[in-house]
């Protein structure tokens, strides 16, 4: 049995990524660095590297977001 349909799915939804509007790098003072544990420092480094790759202030990329592996 063959069933034919004329229904359409409509246009693809448009996704606008606004993360770079509100995500910023995390800056640390010398005191912050002295009192933070190693894992927190690594997490901040990963966050800042991901921000740099995805939200470079000189040229905002329109491609999909990329994840940055831990150092």
C-alpha positions in Angstrom: 0.0 0.0 0.0 1.4 3.4 -1.0 0.5 6.5 0.9 1.3 9.9 -0.5 1.3 13.1 1.5 1.4 16.8 0.5 2.2 18.1 4.0 5.3 20.2 4.5 7.4 20.6 7.6 7.9 24.3 7.1 11.1 26.3 7.2 14.0 25.2 9.4 14.1 27.1 12.7 16.6 29.9 13.0 18.9 29.6 16.0 20.6 32.8 17.1 23.5 32.2 19.5 23.8 35.1 21.9 26.3 33.5 24.4 29.1 35.9 23.3 26.8 38.8 24.4 26.9 37.7 28.0 29.8 35.3 28.5 33.1 37.0 29.3 36.6 35.8 30.2 37.4 35.4 33.9 40.2 37.7 35.1 42.2 36.8 38.2 44.2 38.9 40.6 47.5 37.7 42.1 45.7 37.0 45.3 43.0 34.9 43.5 45.7 32.8 41.9 47.5 32.4 45.3 44.4 31.1 47.2 42.6 29.1 44.5 43.0 25.3 44.2 44.5 23.8 41.1 41.2 22.4 39.7 39.5 25.8 39.9 42.4 27.4 38.0 42.1 24.7 35.3 38.4 25.2 35.0 38.9 29.0 34.6 41.6 28.3 32.0 39.2 26.0 30.0 36.5 28.6 30.2 38.8 31.4 29.0 40.2 29.3 26.1 36.6 28.3 25.0 35.7 32.0 25.1 38.7 32.9 23.0 37.9 30.3 20.4 34.2 31.1 20.2 33.9 34.8 21.0 37.1 36.3 19.8 36.5 40.1 20.2 38.4 40.9 17.0 36.3 38.6 14.9 33.1 36.9 16.2 32.8 33.5 14.5 29.4 32.5 13.1 30.2 28.8 13.0 29.0 26.4 15.7 30.5 26.6 19.1 33.6 24.5 19.8 34.6 22.8 23.0 38.1 23.2 24.3 39.7 20.2 26.0 41.4 20.7 29.3 45.1 21.5 29.1 
